[in-house]
């Protein structure tokens, strides 16, 4: 209350007191406005009495009124500059338009502030001249296929040129390469012809592969059929051999049984007559029947020989 009474006292309400009050308020405002808060991604370049004084980093700083002043606020973030297309001439005298994108960051705020009057304009002009020099050593085909080479050389040259200005060029990208219209038309025709050629080759290779597969299938089918016929004949031969073996085995068993039974002379004669009849089998018109077993065996052999000699004659007829 005493301070309030003092401020509104008749003494303070006179012209001098009012002037002091106004001046004090202005000084308070100036002092309050002299504090600066610097954030993480910025740097303040400060001059004192017209000369470089210091660079402020993160925190609160006091700027001496009238004596000190902030000449530039520099951002530490990576910046991107997209330049307009530049006309360039290749080694084989083809004029084309190329535009580039430069990614850079400021590493030295003092050098950036005092290094050049307009850093962005300087980077643009250096980028244009550097691009012309690089493309001048390449022909059209190399220019269209050497983006990485162009990017690397431009980044190196720009980084060296801007280093005294406190600028670090991180990378350079060629965004567009635009040849003249007639060359673009020729390139499109060439690409179309190349696509058609590849398509024709693919179709021909597909047909060739289909024919090969078809021939292989037919060959495999023939082999399978031949193997089947072969297997069938083998099985038939094995069956016939087994049948002959069984027949001979049965005949041998019959002879063995007859022998084991010790037949008398009458039985032997009967068996001999049966054998003689089988041997003859209608092949001979005359059969001589012997009176003993020995003659019977001789007669059987004779009849067999007669049958063999008569059979070819019948075949000839």
HUSULGI-V978399 format. One record per residue. N is the residue number from 0. OMEGA is omega in whole degrees, 0 to 359 (* if undefined). D_CENTER is the distance of its C-alpha to the mean C-alpha in Angstrom with 2 decimals. Layout:
BEGIN
n->(N N)
omega->(OMEGA OMEGA)
d_center->(D_CENTER D_CENTER)
END
This chain:
BEGIN
n->(0 1 2 3 4 5 6 7 8 9 10 11 12 13 14 15 16 17 18 19 20 21 22 23 24 25 26 27 28 29 30 31 32 33 34 35 36 37 38 39 40 41 42 43 44 45 46 47 48 49 50 51 52 53 54 55 56 57 58 59 60 61 62 63 64 65 66 67 68 69 70 71 72 73 74 75 76 77 78 79 80 81 82 83 84 85 86 87 88 89 90 91 92 93 94 95 96 97 98 99 100 101 102 103 104 105 106 107 108 109 110 111 112 113 114 115 116 117 118 119 120 121 122 123 124 125 126 127 128 129 130 131 132 133 134 135 136 137 138 139 140 141 142 143 144 145 146 147 148 149 150 151 152 153 154 155 156 157 158 159 160 161 162 163 164 165 166 167 168 169 170 171 172 173 174 175 176 177 178 179 180 181 182 183 184 185 186 187 188 189 190 191 192 193 194 195 196 197 198 199 200 201 202 203 204 205 206 207 208 209 210 211 212 213 214 215 216 217 218 219 220 221 222 223 224 225 226 227 228 229 230 231 232 233 234 235 236 237 238 239 240 241 242 243 244 245 246 247 248 249 250 251 252 253 254 255 256 257 258 259 260 261 262 263 264 265 266 267 268 269 270 271 272 273 274 275 276 277 278 279 280 281 282 283 284 285 286 287 288 289 290 291 292 293 294 295 296 297 298 299 300 301 302 303 304 305 306 307 308 309 310 311 312 313 314 315 316)
omega->(179 179 179 178 180 182 183 180 180 181 183 181 176 184 180 180 179 179 179 179 180 180 178 178 180 179 178 178 179 180 180 181 181 177 181 176 181 182 187 189 183 174 178 175 188 174 174 181 174 180 181 181 182 175 182 173 184 176 179 182 180 180 181 183 177 184 183 174 177 183 179 174 188 176 180 179 174 183 182 178 180 183 179 178 180 176 179 181 181 181 179 171 174 180 180 179 180 174 185 176 183 176 184 175 182 181 181 182 180 180 179 182 186 186 181 185 181 185 182 178 179 179 180 182 178 178 181 181 178 179 179 180 182 182 180 178 182 174 186 182 179 179 183 185 185 179 181 178 179 180 183 181 179 179 180 182 179 180 178 183 184 181 177 180 180 182 177 178 184 178 178 181 172 186 182 171 187 177 176 186 181 178 177 178 179 179 178 177 179 179 179 178 179 178 179 178 179 178 179 179 180 179 180 179 177 178 178 180 178 179 179 180 179 179 178 178 179 179 178 179 178 180 180 178 179 178 179 178 179 179 179 179 178 180 178 179 178 178 178 179 180 179 178 180 180 180 179 178 178 178 179 179 179 178 180 180 178 180 181 182 179 183 179 185 181 179 180 178 180 180 178 177 179 179 179 179 180 180 180 175 176 182 182 182 182 177 178 182 178 182 178 185 180 177 179 179 179 179 179 180 179 179 178 179 178 180 179 182 182 186 177 179 180 181 179 178 *)
d_center->(85.43 87.11 84.15 84.12 87.88 87.52 84.96 87.13 90.37 92.54 91.88 88.12 88.66 90.42 88.55 87.88 86.48 84.26 82.96 82.20 80.43 78.22 77.49 76.62 74.22 72.54 72.24 70.68 68.13 67.34 66.95 64.71 62.57 62.28 59.96 56.24 53.37 50.25 46.96 43.98 41.91 44.81 47.26 50.75 52.34 56.14 58.94 62.55 65.26 62.83 60.95 57.79 58.73 55.72 52.26 52.14 49.37 48.93 52.29 55.62 57.47 60.86 61.33 64.86 66.20 67.09 66.29 62.54 59.88 56.10 54.83 51.10 48.72 45.38 42.17 39.98 36.83 33.94 34.70 32.72 34.27 32.86 34.72 35.61 34.06 35.69 36.58 35.38 35.90 33.44 34.61 34.92 37.06 34.70 35.58 32.90 32.70 30.51 30.72 29.63 29.47 31.07 30.73 33.78 36.18 39.87 40.76 44.46 46.37 49.49 47.79 45.93 49.33 51.38 48.84 48.58 50.14 46.98 43.82 41.44 43.12 42.98 39.23 38.70 40.86 39.30 35.81 36.97 38.66 35.85 33.34 35.76 36.16 32.45 31.72 34.88 33.36 30.24 30.17 28.50 25.23 24.97 25.84 23.11 20.38 21.98 21.88 21.11 24.03 26.30 25.54 26.24 29.43 30.76 30.30 32.13 34.94 35.47 35.52 38.19 40.19 40.28 40.93 44.75 44.46 42.95 39.53 36.21 33.36 30.19 27.68 27.71 25.20 25.52 25.28 26.06 26.72 28.99 30.21 33.38 33.41 34.09 31.15 28.90 30.30 29.70 26.09 25.60 27.35 25.27 22.00 23.57 24.68 21.31 19.76 22.75 22.43 18.86 20.10 23.08 21.16 19.00 22.30 24.08 21.52 21.73 25.50 25.62 23.64 25.95 29.00 27.93 27.44 30.77 32.55 31.23 32.41 35.80 36.18 35.42 37.94 40.57 40.07 40.38 43.50 45.00 44.34 45.96 49.00 49.24 49.10 51.74 54.04 53.67 54.58 57.51 58.75 58.48 60.37 63.09 63.42 63.72 66.32 68.36 68.15 69.36 72.14 73.36 73.10 75.26 77.76 77.95 78.45 81.19 82.95 82.67 84.11 86.95 87.64 87.62 90.00 92.59 93.66 97.17 98.26 98.37 94.75 93.69 95.62 93.93 90.44 91.44 92.56 89.25 87.31 89.58 88.96 85.18 85.39 87.60 85.58 87.51 86.71 90.34 93.55 95.66 95.25 97.70 98.10 99.35 101.74 100.00 96.51 96.18 97.09 94.73 91.75 92.90 93.20 89.66 88.25 90.43 89.30 85.67 86.28 88.10 85.24 82.73 84.95 85.55 81.92 80.73 83.79 82.80 79.28 80.75 82.91)
END
